[in-house]
């Protein structure tokens, strides 16, 4: 039997039998792990602070062959900001769903833990909305789906005019001429396009509203590329 010790973000949980809980953990050193917490619904001594979605915990897990048993855990941060309003809840839920899909289970080389940890911690801090956008942007890099923004993804012409089409199928911006051939996707405003193509120092000058538009656009683009559908009616 091998013992794993570390920190994790709880991505999902489900009840087993009368008192057991099964959790999906995004860990700091062991990738994504499904673990079973025996009697976790009743034991407050072994599972201090509980096992709730979005929570940041310290854990001790016993691994026996392919089975992971959560021996004990201690709550570090429940990421309560995620539950303060519907927008935060939707954003937090989306982040953990994307993280769950992006990274291979039990692969230590591919962990969303650190990006996810800081993104969740700064959900309600307006000046750190860019951290959430950065999480999504780096997620696109991780899966090799960086959108083409500098020129038309179909003909490579420079983007001109007020109408800018972001085409999910083509993987980026489409010019006015090519949009007549393929107009799938959605039109985005000029200020959002400028934000998406801005460098790090320029990005700090954009309003919160524009950053939220960027988060919404990239979140949908990732979902399209990975085939993720929302789990909750709250997303509809």
Helices and strands as residue ranges (DSSP letters): E 2-16, E 20-27, E 32-37, E 47-48, E 56-64, E 67-77, G 80-83, H 86-102, H 113-121, G 126-128, H 129-142, E 164-167, E 172-174, H 176-179, E 186-188, H 190-196, H 200-203, H 208-226, G 233-235
